[in-house]
């Protein structure tokens, strides 16, 4: 049996999944990185890095992006839209540009 969902439904499911699995990241600022906020998981691993100066938010491929890719099978543009929506809803980050990888450490 095939189940069909439209893009809006898939978008809502993806954001709900992201909130459930990555909605509890801890934001941290460090003095030697004044324009950046680092988001760590419960194992203290760097999962996202937000450059407040230019609006880019680097998202770990290993932790998040690869999972969105393999579970939802979307284009990279659609993945980016979902991640933007999730970041806005979950972390109140508006006007950010999700970028795969590129984390400082």
Biopython code that builds the backbone (N, CA, C, O; Angstrom):
import numpy as np
from Bio.PDB.StructureBuilder import StructureBuilder

atoms = [
    (1, "UNK", "N", (0.843, -1.176, 0.000)),
    (1, "UNK", "CA", (0.000, 0.000, 0.000)),
    (1, "UNK", "C", (0.890, 1.241, 0.000)),
    (1, "UNK", "O", (1.806, 1.359, 0.814)),
    (2, "UNK", "N", (0.616, 2.143, -0.901)),
    (2, "UNK", "CA", (1.347, 3.398, -0.971)),
    (2, "UNK", "C", (0.605, 4.472, -0.189)),
    (2, "UNK", "O", (-0.616, 4.600, -0.274)),
    (3, "UNK", "N", (1.374, 5.236, 0.571)),
    (3, "UNK", "CA", (0.807, 6.367, 1.292)),
    (3, "UNK", "C", (1.379, 7.614, 0.648)),
    (3, "UNK", "O", (2.592, 7.740, 0.478)),
    (4, "UNK", "N", (0.503, 8.526, 0.295)),
    (4, "UNK", "CA", (0.964, 9.762, -0.314)),
    (4, "UNK", "C", (0.722, 10.932, 0.637)),
    (4, "UNK", "O", (-0.336, 11.050, 1.255)),
    (5, "UNK", "N", (1.720, 11.778, 0.732)),
    (5, "UNK", "CA", (1.591, 12.993, 1.533)),
    (5, "UNK", "C", (2.031, 14.164, 0.663)),
    (5, "UNK", "O", (2.895, 14.029, -0.203)),
    (6, "UNK", "N", (1.427, 15.290, 0.911)),
    (6, "UNK", "CA", (1.853, 16.463, 0.155)),
    (6, "UNK", "C", (3.052, 17.105, 0.860)),
    (6, "UNK", "O", (3.431, 16.702, 1.960)),
    (7, "UNK", "N", (3.628, 18.088, 0.219)),
    (7, "UNK", "CA", (4.838, 18.718, 0.738)),
    (7, "UNK", "C", (4.617, 19.378, 2.103)),
    (7, "UNK", "O", (5.486, 19.312, 2.972)),
    (8, "UNK", "N", (3.456, 20.013, 2.289)),
    (8, "UNK", "CA", (3.165, 20.659, 3.581)),
    (8, "UNK", "C", (3.096, 19.637, 4.707)),
    (8, "UNK", "O", (3.602, 19.882, 5.802)),
    (9, "UNK", "N", (2.477, 18.502, 4.446)),
    (9, "UNK", "CA", (2.385, 17.452, 5.456)),
    (9, "UNK", "C", (3.771, 16.909, 5.795)),
    (9, "UNK", "O", (4.100, 16.711, 6.965)),
    (10, "UNK", "N", (4.572, 16.671, 4.769)),
    (10, "UNK", "CA", (5.928, 16.170, 4.980)),
    (10, "UNK", "C", (6.767, 17.191, 5.750)),
    (10, "UNK", "O", (7.562, 16.829, 6.617)),
    (11, "UNK", "N", (6.584, 18.443, 5.429)),
    (11, "UNK", "CA", (7.278, 19.538, 6.113)),
    (11, "UNK", "C", (6.956, 19.509, 7.615)),
    (11, "UNK", "O", (7.853, 19.598, 8.452)),
    (12, "UNK", "N", (5.654, 19.382, 7.942)),
    (12, "UNK", "CA", (5.239, 19.349, 9.354)),
    (12, "UNK", "C", (5.791, 18.118, 10.073)),
    (12, "UNK", "O", (6.226, 18.212, 11.221)),
    (13, "UNK", "N", (5.774, 16.977, 9.407)),
    (13, "UNK", "CA", (6.304, 15.743, 9.996)),
    (13, "UNK", "C", (7.803, 15.882, 10.244)),
    (13, "UNK", "O", (8.296, 15.479, 11.297)),
    (14, "UNK", "N", (8.524, 16.444, 9.291)),
    (14, "UNK", "CA", (9.971, 16.610, 9.426)),
    (14, "UNK", "C", (10.316, 17.552, 10.576)),
    (14, "UNK", "O", (11.233, 17.277, 11.350)),
    (15, "UNK", "N", (9.596, 18.645, 10.691)),
    (15, "UNK", "CA", (9.858, 19.586, 11.791)),
    (15, "UNK", "C", (9.540, 18.934, 13.134)),
    (15, "UNK", "O", (10.278, 19.113, 14.102)),
    (16, "UNK", "N", (8.463, 18.192, 13.193)),
    (16, "UNK", "CA", (8.112, 17.486, 14.436)),
    (16, "UNK", "C", (9.210, 16.493, 14.799)),
    (16, "UNK", "O", (9.583, 16.380, 15.966)),
    (17, "UNK", "N", (9.728, 15.775, 13.810)),
    (17, "UNK", "CA", (10.803, 14.809, 14.048)),
    (17, "UNK", "C", (12.064, 15.527, 14.545)),
    (17, "UNK", "O", (12.704, 15.072, 15.493)),
    (18, "UNK", "N", (12.414, 16.634, 13.914)),
    (18, "UNK", "CA", (13.581, 17.393, 14.346)),
    (18, "UNK", "C", (13.428, 17.912, 15.771)),
    (18, "UNK", "O", (14.370, 17.851, 16.562)),
    (19, "UNK", "N", (12.245, 18.421, 16.098)),
    (19, "UNK", "CA", (12.001, 18.910, 17.462)),
    (19, "UNK", "C", (12.161, 17.783, 18.476)),
    (19, "UNK", "O", (12.738, 17.969, 19.548)),
    (20, "UNK", "N", (11.646, 16.627, 18.123)),
    (20, "UNK", "CA", (11.691, 15.479, 19.018)),
    (20, "UNK", "C", (13.126, 15.005, 19.260)),
    (20, "UNK", "O", (13.476, 14.646, 20.384)),
    (21, "UNK", "N", (13.950, 15.003, 18.224)),
    (21, "UNK", "CA", (15.301, 14.461, 18.329)),
    (21, "UNK", "C", (16.392, 15.490, 18.594)),
    (21, "UNK", "O", (17.445, 15.153, 19.135)),
    (22, "UNK", "N", (16.144, 16.753, 18.212)),
    (22, "UNK", "CA", (17.184, 17.775, 18.348)),
    (22, "UNK", "C", (16.635, 19.080, 18.917)),
    (22, "UNK", "O", (17.216, 20.142, 18.694)),
    (23, "UNK", "N", (15.548, 19.012, 19.631)),
    (23, "UNK", "CA", (14.932, 20.202, 20.191)),
    (23, "UNK", "C", (15.486, 20.603, 21.538)),
    (23, "UNK", "O", (15.021, 21.571, 22.141)),
    (24, "UNK", "N", (16.482, 19.864, 22.019)),
    (24, "UNK", "CA", (17.017, 20.146, 23.353)),
    (24, "UNK", "C", (18.500, 20.503, 23.329)),
    (24, "UNK", "O", (19.208, 20.279, 24.311)),
    (25, "UNK", "N", (18.971, 21.054, 22.217)),
    (25, "UNK", "CA", (20.378, 21.453, 22.139)),
    (25, "UNK", "C", (20.625, 22.666, 23.032)),
    (25, "UNK", "O", (19.773, 23.543, 23.168)),
    (26, "UNK", "N", (21.792, 22.691, 23.625)),
    (26, "UNK", "CA", (22.141, 23.770, 24.550)),
    (26, "UNK", "C", (23.005, 24.815, 23.850)),
    (26, "UNK", "O", (24.093, 24.496, 23.370)),
    (27, "UNK", "N", (22.527, 26.074, 23.788)),
    (27, "UNK", "CA", (23.347, 27.128, 23.181)),
    (27, "UNK", "C", (24.433, 27.600, 24.155)),
    (27, "UNK", "O", (24.186, 27.778, 25.348)),
    (28, "UNK", "N", (25.634, 27.796, 23.615)),
    (28, "UNK", "CA", (26.764, 28.271, 24.418)),
    (28, "UNK", "C", (27.517, 29.345, 23.655)),
    (28, "UNK", "O", (27.707, 29.254, 22.442)),
    (29, "UNK", "N", (27.946, 30.378, 24.402)),
    (29, "UNK", "CA", (28.812, 31.421, 23.832)),
    (29, "UNK", "C", (30.141, 31.353, 24.569)),
    (29, "UNK", "O", (30.199, 31.095, 25.772)),
    (30, "UNK", "N", (31.195, 31.591, 23.822)),
    (30, "UNK", "CA", (32.535, 31.593, 24.401)),
    (30, "UNK", "C", (33.194, 32.922, 24.068)),
    (30, "UNK", "O", (33.026, 33.442, 22.965)),
    (31, "UNK", "N", (33.947, 33.474, 25.019)),
    (31, "UNK", "CA", (34.563, 34.795, 24.854)),
    (31, "UNK", "C", (35.424, 34.913, 23.607)),
    (31, "UNK", "O", (35.398, 35.948, 22.941)),
    (32, "UNK", "N", (36.182, 33.882, 23.278)),
    (32, "UNK", "CA", (37.080, 33.980, 22.130)),
    (32, "UNK", "C", (36.348, 33.800, 20.795)),
    (32, "UNK", "O", (36.977, 33.872, 19.740)),
    (33, "UNK", "N", (35.043, 33.569, 20.822)),
    (33, "UNK", "CA", (34.205, 33.489, 19.615)),
    (33, "UNK", "C", (32.997, 34.406, 19.820)),
    (33, "UNK", "O", (31.873, 33.924, 19.963)),
    (34, "UNK", "N", (33.216, 35.697, 19.835)),
    (34, "UNK", "CA", (32.174, 36.647, 20.233)),
    (34, "UNK", "C", (30.954, 36.677, 19.315)),
    (34, "UNK", "O", (29.860, 37.005, 19.776)),
    (35, "UNK", "N", (31.103, 36.350, 18.044)),
    (35, "UNK", "CA", (29.975, 36.421, 17.110)),
    (35, "UNK", "C", (29.297, 35.075, 16.887)),
    (35, "UNK", "O", (28.442, 34.952, 16.011)),
    (36, "UNK", "N", (29.669, 34.063, 17.671)),
    (36, "UNK", "CA", (29.153, 32.721, 17.416)),
    (36, "UNK", "C", (28.434, 32.145, 18.626)),
    (36, "UNK", "O", (28.789, 32.401, 19.776)),
    (37, "UNK", "N", (27.404, 31.354, 18.321)),
    (37, "UNK", "CA", (26.709, 30.577, 19.338)),
    (37, "UNK", "C", (26.856, 29.117, 18.924)),
    (37, "UNK", "O", (26.563, 28.747, 17.787)),
    (38, "UNK", "N", (27.309, 28.304, 19.853)),
    (38, "UNK", "CA", (27.531, 26.887, 19.602)),
    (38, "UNK", "C", (26.418, 26.098, 20.272)),
    (38, "UNK", "O", (26.106, 26.328, 21.441)),
    (39, "UNK", "N", (25.818, 25.170, 19.536)),
    (39, "UNK", "CA", (24.723, 24.339, 20.057)),
    (39, "UNK", "C", (25.246, 22.934, 20.276)),
    (39, "UNK", "O", (25.703, 22.271, 19.345)),
    (40, "UNK", "N", (25.174, 22.488, 21.524)),
    (40, "UNK", "CA", (25.717, 21.193, 21.914)),
    (40, "UNK", "C", (24.595, 20.234, 22.301)),
    (40, "UNK", "O", (23.560, 20.644, 22.828)),
    (41, "UNK", "N", (24.822, 18.942, 22.028)),
    (41, "UNK", "CA", (23.853, 17.936, 22.451)),
    (41, "UNK", "C", (24.164, 17.502, 23.880)),
    (41, "UNK", "O", (25.078, 18.040, 24.505)),
    (42, "UNK", "N", (23.417, 16.543, 24.396)),
    (42, "UNK", "CA", (23.590, 16.120, 25.791)),
    (42, "UNK", "C", (24.938, 15.436, 26.033)),
    (42, "UNK", "O", (25.369, 15.322, 27.180)),
    (43, "UNK", "N", (25.606, 14.981, 24.975)),
    (43, "UNK", "CA", (26.947, 14.396, 25.097)),
    (43, "UNK", "C", (28.035, 15.453, 24.921)),
    (43, "UNK", "O", (29.215, 15.120, 24.817)),
    (44, "UNK", "N", (27.641, 16.719, 24.887)),
    (44, "UNK", "CA", (28.542, 17.864, 24.731)),
    (44, "UNK", "C", (29.264, 17.864, 23.377)),
    (44, "UNK", "O", (30.389, 18.351, 23.260)),
    (45, "UNK", "N", (28.602, 17.315, 22.367)),
    (45, "UNK", "CA", (29.145, 17.335, 21.015)),
    (45, "UNK", "C", (28.578, 18.544, 20.286)),
    (45, "UNK", "O", (27.407, 18.888, 20.443)),
    (46, "UNK", "N", (29.421, 19.180, 19.492)),
    (46, "UNK", "CA", (28.989, 20.332, 18.709)),
    (46, "UNK", "C", (28.091, 19.856, 17.572)),
    (46, "UNK", "O", (28.496, 19.031, 16.754)),
    (47, "UNK", "N", (26.876, 20.381, 17.527)),
    (47, "UNK", "CA", (25.895, 19.956, 16.527)),
    (47, "UNK", "C", (25.574, 21.098, 15.561)),
    (47, "UNK", "O", (25.323, 20.864, 14.379)),
    (48, "UNK", "N", (25.581, 22.332, 16.067)),
    (48, "UNK", "CA", (25.320, 23.496, 15.218)),
    (48, "UNK", "C", (26.181, 24.659, 15.687)),
    (48, "UNK", "O", (26.537, 24.771, 16.860)),
    (49, "UNK", "N", (26.502, 25.518, 14.728)),
    (49, "UNK", "CA", (27.278, 26.715, 15.028)),
    (49, "UNK", "C", (26.656, 27.888, 14.282)),
    (49, "UNK", "O", (26.623, 27.905, 13.051)),
    (50, "UNK", "N", (26.169, 28.856, 15.026)),
    (50, "UNK", "CA", (25.495, 30.014, 14.436)),
    (50, "UNK", "C", (26.431, 31.213, 14.443)),
    (50, "UNK", "O", (26.872, 31.664, 15.501)),
    (51, "UNK", "N", (26.727, 31.720, 13.264)),
    (51, "UNK", "CA", (27.512, 32.941, 13.137)),
    (51, "UNK", "C", (26.509, 34.095, 13.117)),
    (51, "UNK", "O", (25.848, 34.339, 12.108)),
    (52, "UNK", "N", (26.407, 34.791, 14.229)),
    (52, "UNK", "CA", (25.413, 35.861, 14.355)),
    (52, "UNK", "C", (25.714, 37.042, 13.443)),
    (52, "UNK", "O", (24.812, 37.810, 13.107)),
    (53, "UNK", "N", (26.954, 37.193, 13.043)),
    (53, "UNK", "CA", (27.338, 38.325, 12.202)),
    (53, "UNK", "C", (26.812, 38.178, 10.775)),
    (53, "UNK", "O", (26.293, 39.138, 10.206)),
    (54, "UNK", "N", (26.943, 36.986, 10.191)),
    (54, "UNK", "CA", (26.515, 36.820, 8.796)),
    (54, "UNK", "C", (25.249, 35.983, 8.631)),
    (54, "UNK", "O", (24.751, 35.843, 7.514)),
    (55, "UNK", "N", (24.718, 35.421, 9.722)),
    (55, "UNK", "CA", (23.462, 34.673, 9.670)),
    (55, "UNK", "C", (23.581, 33.215, 9.257)),
    (55, "UNK", "O", (22.579, 32.502, 9.215)),
    (56, "UNK", "N", (24.794, 32.763, 8.952)),
    (56, "UNK", "CA", (24.957, 31.353, 8.594)),
    (56, "UNK", "C", (24.875, 30.494, 9.848)),
    (56, "UNK", "O", (25.410, 30.849, 10.899)),
    (57, "UNK", "N", (24.197, 29.359, 9.720)),
    (57, "UNK", "CA", (24.200, 28.389, 10.807)),
    (57, "UNK", "C", (24.670, 27.063, 10.224)),
    (57, "UNK", "O", (24.006, 26.450, 9.388)),
    (58, "UNK", "N", (25.831, 26.649, 10.691)),
    (58, "UNK", "CA", (26.434, 25.414, 10.210)),
    (58, "UNK", "C", (25.838, 24.253, 10.992)),
    (58, "UNK", "O", (25.841, 24.250, 12.223)),
    (59, "UNK", "N", (25.330, 23.277, 10.266)),
    (59, "UNK", "CA", (24.633, 22.149, 10.869)),
    (59, "UNK", "C", (25.437, 20.881, 10.590)),
    (59, "UNK", "O", (25.795, 20.595, 9.447)),
    (60, "UNK", "N", (25.707, 20.142, 11.633)),
    (60, "UNK", "CA", (26.501, 18.921, 11.515)),
    (60, "UNK", "C", (25.843, 17.934, 10.559)),
    (60, "UNK", "O", (24.678, 17.570, 10.716)),
    (61, "UNK", "N", (26.612, 17.515, 9.576)),
    (61, "UNK", "CA", (26.103, 16.499, 8.649)),
    (61, "UNK", "C", (25.908, 15.191, 9.399)),
    (61, "UNK", "O", (24.894, 14.514, 9.229)),
    (62, "UNK", "N", (26.865, 14.843, 10.215)),
    (62, "UNK", "CA", (26.834, 13.581, 10.967)),
    (62, "UNK", "C", (25.612, 13.493, 11.880)),
    (62, "UNK", "O", (24.938, 12.464, 11.922)),
    (63, "UNK", "N", (25.335, 14.548, 12.594)),
    (63, "UNK", "CA", (24.273, 14.492, 13.600)),
    (63, "UNK", "C", (22.876, 14.768, 13.049)),
    (63, "UNK", "O", (21.923, 14.086, 13.428)),
    (64, "UNK", "N", (22.740, 15.741, 12.175)),
    (64, "UNK", "CA", (21.398, 16.173, 11.758)),
    (64, "UNK", "C", (21.163, 16.027, 10.265)),
    (64, "UNK", "O", (20.247, 15.318, 9.848)),
    (65, "UNK", "N", (21.974, 16.683, 9.461)),
    (65, "UNK", "CA", (21.667, 16.808, 8.032)),
    (65, "UNK", "C", (21.550, 15.446, 7.355)),
    (65, "UNK", "O", (20.639, 15.236, 6.555)),
    (66, "UNK", "N", (22.452, 14.521, 7.659)),
    (66, "UNK", "CA", (22.414, 13.201, 7.026)),
    (66, "UNK", "C", (21.140, 12.445, 7.389)),
    (66, "UNK", "O", (20.618, 11.675, 6.584)),
    (67, "UNK", "N", (20.650, 12.665, 8.585)),
    (67, "UNK", "CA", (19.421, 11.991, 9.018)),
    (67, "UNK", "C", (18.207, 12.559, 8.280)),
    (67, "UNK", "O", (17.330, 11.809, 7.852)),
    (68, "UNK", "N", (18.159, 13.867, 8.136)),
    (68, "UNK", "CA", (17.069, 14.494, 7.376)),
    (68, "UNK", "C", (17.104, 13.983, 5.939)),
    (68, "UNK", "O", (16.066, 13.678, 5.350)),
    (69, "UNK", "N", (18.299, 13.894, 5.389)),
    (69, "UNK", "CA", (18.498, 13.413, 4.022)),
    (69, "UNK", "C", (17.978, 11.983, 3.844)),
    (69, "UNK", "O", (17.218, 11.695, 2.920)),
    (70, "UNK", "N", (18.402, 11.095, 4.747)),
    (70, "UNK", "CA", (18.064, 9.679, 4.576)),
    (70, "UNK", "C", (16.616, 9.354, 4.943)),
    (70, "UNK", "O", (16.033, 8.433, 4.372)),
    (71, "UNK", "N", (16.039, 10.076, 5.866)),
    (71, "UNK", "CA", (14.663, 9.791, 6.289)),
    (71, "UNK", "C", (13.632, 10.385, 5.338)),
    (71, "UNK", "O", (12.641, 9.734, 5.006)),
    (72, "UNK", "N", (13.863, 11.623, 4.897)),
    (72, "UNK", "CA", (12.816, 12.338, 4.161)),
    (72, "UNK", "C", (13.028, 12.402, 2.645)),
    (72, "UNK", "O", (12.103, 12.766, 1.919)),
    (73, "UNK", "N", (14.205, 12.062, 2.156)),
    (73, "UNK", "CA", (14.473, 11.974, 0.708)),
    (73, "UNK", "C", (14.007, 13.216, -0.058)),
    (73, "UNK", "O", (13.213, 13.120, -0.994)),
    (74, "UNK", "N", (14.506, 14.363, 0.349)),
    (74, "UNK", "CA", (14.136, 15.633, -0.283)),
    (74, "UNK", "C", (15.332, 16.235, -1.008)),
    (74, "UNK", "O", (16.466, 15.787, -0.839)),
    (75, "UNK", "N", (15.070, 17.233, -1.799)),
    (75, "UNK", "CA", (16.163, 17.973, -2.420)),
    (75, "UNK", "C", (16.872, 18.772, -1.328)),
    (75, "UNK", "O", (16.314, 19.005, -0.256)),
    (76, "UNK", "N", (18.090, 19.183, -1.607)),
    (76, "UNK", "CA", (18.831, 19.968, -0.620)),
    (76, "UNK", "C", (18.128, 21.294, -0.335)),
    (76, "UNK", "O", (18.179, 21.781, 0.795)),
    (77, "UNK", "N", (17.478, 21.884, -1.327)),
    (77, "UNK", "CA", (16.725, 23.125, -1.112)),
    (77, "UNK", "C", (15.564, 22.899, -0.152)),
    (77, "UNK", "O", (15.318, 23.721, 0.731)),
    (78, "UNK", "N", (14.842, 21.779, -0.319)),
    (78, "UNK", "CA", (13.735, 21.472, 0.582)),
    (78, "UNK", "C", (14.234, 21.144, 1.984)),
    (78, "UNK", "O", (13.608, 21.521, 2.974)),
    (79, "UNK", "N", (15.359, 20.443, 2.069)),
    (79, "UNK", "CA", (15.952, 20.170, 3.383)),
    (79, "UNK", "C", (16.289, 21.485, 4.083)),
    (79, "UNK", "O", (16.032, 21.652, 5.275)),
    (80, "UNK", "N", (16.863, 22.404, 3.330)),
    (80, "UNK", "CA", (17.227, 23.708, 3.898)),
    (80, "UNK", "C", (15.983, 24.459, 4.380)),
    (80, "UNK", "O", (16.016, 25.087, 5.439)),
    (81, "UNK", "N", (14.895, 24.402, 3.619)),
    (81, "UNK", "CA", (13.640, 25.056, 4.033)),
    (81, "UNK", "C", (13.109, 24.456, 5.328)),
    (81, "UNK", "O", (12.677, 25.180, 6.225)),
    (82, "UNK", "N", (13.143, 23.137, 5.419)),
    (82, "UNK", "CA", (12.674, 22.464, 6.633)),
    (82, "UNK", "C", (13.547, 22.855, 7.818)),
    (82, "UNK", "O", (13.037, 23.161, 8.896)),
    (83, "UNK", "N", (14.854, 22.845, 7.619)),
    (83, "UNK", "CA", (15.762, 23.217, 8.702)),
    (83, "UNK", "C", (15.537, 24.667, 9.135)),
    (83, "UNK", "O", (15.575, 24.969, 10.328)),
    (84, "UNK", "N", (15.304, 25.561, 8.177)),
    (84, "UNK", "CA", (15.009, 26.966, 8.522)),
    (84, "UNK", "C", (13.746, 27.056, 9.378)),
    (84, "UNK", "O", (13.719, 27.772, 10.379)),
    (85, "UNK", "N", (12.695, 26.324, 8.978)),
    (85, "UNK", "CA", (11.451, 26.324, 9.741)),
    (85, "UNK", "C", (11.638, 25.770, 11.136)),
    (85, "UNK", "O", (11.109, 26.322, 12.101)),
    (86, "UNK", "N", (12.385, 24.686, 11.252)),
    (86, "UNK", "CA", (12.670, 24.072, 12.548)),
    (86, "UNK", "C", (13.472, 25.017, 13.440)),
    (86, "UNK", "O", (13.170, 25.159, 14.625)),
    (87, "UNK", "N", (14.488, 25.663, 12.876)),
    (87, "UNK", "CA", (15.303, 26.596, 13.654)),
    (87, "UNK", "C", (14.481, 27.773, 14.157)),
    (87, "UNK", "O", (14.680, 28.240, 15.279)),
    (88, "UNK", "N", (13.563, 28.250, 13.336)),
    (88, "UNK", "CA", (12.710, 29.361, 13.745)),
    (88, "UNK", "C", (11.752, 28.931, 14.853)),
    (88, "UNK", "O", (11.618, 29.620, 15.864)),
    (89, "UNK", "N", (11.093, 27.802, 14.664)),
    (89, "UNK", "CA", (10.107, 27.320, 15.641)),
    (89, "UNK", "C", (10.740, 26.866, 16.952)),
    (89, "UNK", "O", (10.189, 27.109, 18.025)),
    (90, "UNK", "N", (11.883, 26.216, 16.868)),
    (90, "UNK", "CA", (12.472, 25.588, 18.050)),
    (90, "UNK", "C", (13.451, 26.491, 18.784)),
    (90, "UNK", "O", (13.475, 26.506, 20.014)),
    (91, "UNK", "N", (14.252, 27.238, 18.050)),
    (91, "UNK", "CA", (15.305, 28.049, 18.665)),
    (91, "UNK", "C", (15.127, 29.549, 18.436)),
    (91, "UNK", "O", (16.009, 30.344, 18.762)),
    (92, "UNK", "N", (13.975, 29.927, 17.869)),
    (92, "UNK", "CA", (13.671, 31.327, 17.619)),
    (92, "UNK", "C", (14.761, 32.013, 16.787)),
    (92, "UNK", "O", (15.081, 33.183, 16.997)),
    (93, "UNK", "N", (15.320, 31.256, 15.839)),
    (93, "UNK", "CA", (16.352, 31.792, 14.950)),
    (93, "UNK", "C", (15.704, 32.127, 13.615)),
    (93, "UNK", "O", (15.320, 31.239, 12.854)),
    (94, "UNK", "N", (15.592, 33.400, 13.350)),
    (94, "UNK", "CA", (14.992, 33.876, 12.111)),
    (94, "UNK", "C", (16.095, 34.475, 11.248)),
    (94, "UNK", "O", (17.135, 34.888, 11.762)),
    (95, "UNK", "N", (15.876, 34.523, 9.963)),
    (95, "UNK", "CA", (16.863, 35.098, 9.027)),
    (95, "UNK", "C", (18.225, 34.412, 9.112)),
    (95, "UNK", "O", (19.265, 35.070, 9.110)),
    (96, "UNK", "N", (18.203, 33.074, 9.186)),
    (96, "UNK", "CA", (19.446, 32.312, 9.166)),
    (96, "UNK", "C", (19.510, 31.503, 7.876)),
    (96, "UNK", "O", (18.486, 31.217, 7.255)),
    (97, "UNK", "N", (20.710, 31.146, 7.489)),
    (97, "UNK", "CA", (20.928, 30.320, 6.313)),
    (97, "UNK", "C", (21.599, 29.025, 6.763)),
    (97, "UNK", "O", (22.781, 29.027, 7.104)),
    (98, "UNK", "N", (20.851, 27.914, 6.766)),
    (98, "UNK", "CA", (21.466, 26.632, 7.145)),
    (98, "UNK", "C", (22.499, 26.200, 6.098)),
    (98, "UNK", "O", (22.255, 26.249, 4.893)),
    (99, "UNK", "N", (23.657, 25.778, 6.605)),
    (99, "UNK", "CA", (24.762, 25.298, 5.773)),
    (99, "UNK", "C", (25.222, 23.973, 6.340)),
    (99, "UNK", "O", (25.340, 23.809, 7.554)),
    (100, "UNK", "N", (25.480, 23.033, 5.455)),
    (100, "UNK", "CA", (25.925, 21.711, 5.874)),
    (100, "UNK", "C", (27.383, 21.763, 6.331)),
    (100, "UNK", "O", (28.247, 22.256, 5.605)),
    (101, "UNK", "N", (27.656, 21.251, 7.542)),
    (101, "UNK", "CA", (29.027, 21.115, 8.025)),
    (101, "UNK", "C", (29.687, 22.437, 8.324)),
    (101, "UNK", "O", (29.009, 23.424, 8.608)),
    (102, "UNK", "N", (31.032, 22.469, 8.263)),
    (102, "UNK", "CA", (31.785, 23.692, 8.477)),
    (102, "UNK", "C", (31.916, 24.114, 9.920)),
    (102, "UNK", "O", (32.142, 25.293, 10.192)),
    (103, "UNK", "N", (31.782, 23.189, 10.854)),
    (103, "UNK", "CA", (31.843, 23.523, 12.261)),
    (103, "UNK", "C", (33.272, 23.833, 12.694)),
    (103, "UNK", "O", (34.222, 23.283, 12.138)),
    (104, "UNK", "N", (33.426, 24.712, 13.682)),
    (104, "UNK", "CA", (34.735, 25.166, 14.146)),
    (104, "UNK", "C", (35.563, 24.046, 14.742)),
    (104, "UNK", "O", (36.758, 23.944, 14.463)),
    (105, "UNK", "N", (34.947, 23.203, 15.559)),
    (105, "UNK", "CA", (35.710, 22.092, 16.168)),
    (105, "UNK", "C", (34.881, 20.862, 16.225)),
    (105, "UNK", "O", (35.345, 19.826, 16.701)),
]
sb = StructureBuilder()
sb.init_structure("model")
sb.init_model(0)
sb.init_chain("A")
sb.init_seg("    ")
for serial, (resi, resn, name, xyz) in enumerate(atoms, 1):
    if name == "N":
        sb.init_residue(resn, " ", resi, " ")
    sb.init_atom(name, np.array(xyz, "f"), 0.0, 1.0, " ", f" {name:<3s}", serial, name[0])
structure = sb.get_structure()
